[in-house]
Amino acid sequence: MRVDVVSIFPEYLAPLELSLIGRARATGVLDVAVHDLRTWTHDVHRTVDDTPYGGGPGMVMRPEPWGEALDALAPPGAEPPPRLVVPTPVGAPFTQAMAHELAAESRLVFACGRYEGIDQRVLDHAATRMPVTEVSLGDYVLFGGEVAVLVIMEAVTRLLPGVLGNVDSLAEESHAHGLLEAPVYTKPPSWRGHEVPEILRSGDHGRIARWRRDQALLRTAARRPDMLAALAPGELDKKDVAT
Ligand SMILES: NC(=S)c1ccno1
């Protein structure tokens, strides 16, 4: 997968050189390039923003630098075009399902907005020649899109073949089946008066799987009833809590 990130603070994306994402880049699973939007400015002050039409507080990111950046990173006619991903409070909720969708793309271009946002015409024009996904991590406002890109990149990269050593963990983690994951334990069996549930030490893998499924259902019902409601009826029947 090839990923381009455009930001006025490219140093914010330095964590993409670390840990498993850094290893994915080193092994060729991932090719990441971070670009300074000011590369595509032509005035002495390298201006990327201006006052909003219609008045109001703050500044808006000018369309011209963004248009030239996207022309350079996604030349018209290049096939397949990349998906443009724009982290924004007005975007669609970012979910594990969306992480899987993005992980299936061959190219992603992330546009990191700042100030009051990017001139809408940038997204409207981009949408005439590439898929555009406006995505929100949650109902809150950040200084800009950079931190959101780090989160999205981690969620997407870990789904790519060859990145996670143990792909089995993808199958059982939270949100993998529309449920929250069951609690996990390791040695010692007793710690500060807290015991590991006996069943996990029983060696009965069938009962352990059932216990974990039940715990996942109970946890989801308690913390995320919306996820339980979203399960297809057949799914819930299959995952009934043990009597
Ligand atoms: N909620 C998100 S993703 C965001 C981006 C910029 N500000 O908030």
The ligand as a MOL file (V3000), in Angstrom:
LIG
                    3D

  0  0  0     0  0            999 V3000
M  V30 BEGIN CTAB
M  V30 COUNTS 8 8 0 0 0
M  V30 BEGIN ATOM
M  V30 1 N -12.8850 14.4820 15.0050 0
M  V30 2 C -11.8980 14.6050 14.0750 0
M  V30 3 S -11.4220 13.2940 13.1870 0
M  V30 4 C -11.2240 15.8790 13.8440 0
M  V30 5 C -10.3560 16.2110 12.8320 0
M  V30 6 C -10.0170 17.5220 13.0550 0
M  V30 7 N -10.6720 17.9270 14.1490 0
M  V30 8 O -11.4240 16.9380 14.6550 0
M  V30 END ATOM
M  V30 BEGIN BOND
M  V30 1 1 1 2
M  V30 2 2 2 3
M  V30 3 1 2 4
M  V30 4 2 4 5
M  V30 5 1 4 8
M  V30 6 1 5 6
M  V30 7 2 6 7
M  V30 8 1 7 8
M  V30 END BOND
M  V30 END CTAB
M  END
